[in-house]
Amino acid sequence: MCVVCFCPVDPCLLVPRSGAGMRSSKAPMLDVSAYLKRVGYTGPREPSSQMLIALHRAHMLAVPFENLDIHIRRPIVCDLSCFLHKIITEHRGGFCYELNGAFAALLRALGFEVTLLSARVARADGTEAPEFDHLTLRVEIPGRQEDGLWLADVGFGDSFLEPLRLKPELEQPQIGRVYRLSETAGRFAMEVLLPDPSAEWKRQYSFSLGPRRLEEFAAMCAYQQTSPESHFTRQRICSRATERGRVTLSDFRLIVTSNGQRVERMLASEAEWRSTLKNMFEIELPA
């Protein structure tokens, strides 16, 4: 069960559904213009593959993947109202449940057909995490046959900048990497090939196309932010895509990747960490 949301939701963002006597935290209406302004998208609003690609890219460039609430002891609740408030009003990011949950709501409001999918993230030993370890999205463009089905994911961190065609074995290059989806017995695997002559295809996660509800992810959302076994409880992370690569704060390590070149340096203090967080991600946390 989802816990009660205590976040101070901005009433300008949530509008009651027609005929409803009060706002619902489970199915809020959102201010589409405010969300689009947050991600810097100014293009057409008619659903199309071009729009989906541009909007996915804008989201990745503007909204960071981060777990900072876990380390300031602020619960992350499995509630769409809280996701929207955090991303739009607080100008924050989040992890997969928050980012893809909110992005799904935006896409639906714009006319796309969106299905929440449960994904199992691949581990280094070849096994996979349990179901609901990751939330990803199946997106359908109404009226399209040839290019109508896509995998969208703005919540997996250092991953594809633009959505992937949901078509098995189609190799899809993006910024020096190649992605593909393989399918076995109705289950898909999202795989990546890095720019290394000796590299092999590496599975990132697997998923089936069975539709899920947001509340089904609540238990794993709680686990990710409380268990000592979760990598989210072990270090602070804030990471955002850039036009040429990515910038990441991993605890006190600042990592900047640009055109395939990676530069790292250690920050000297908590004060420098907070300053870097503000300057590079526009995030200010309470003291």
PyMOL commands that set and color helices and strands:
alter all, ss='L'
color gray80, all
select helices_A, chain A and resi 32-39+49-62+68-71+80-89+96-109+214-226+231-233+270-281
alter helices_A, ss='H'
color red, helices_A
select strands_A, chain A and resi 14-15+29-30+65-66+113-121+134-140+149-152+164-165+172-174+177-184+187-193+202-207+237-241+245-250+253-258+261-266
alter strands_A, ss='S'
color yellow, strands_A
deselect
rebuild
show_as cartoon
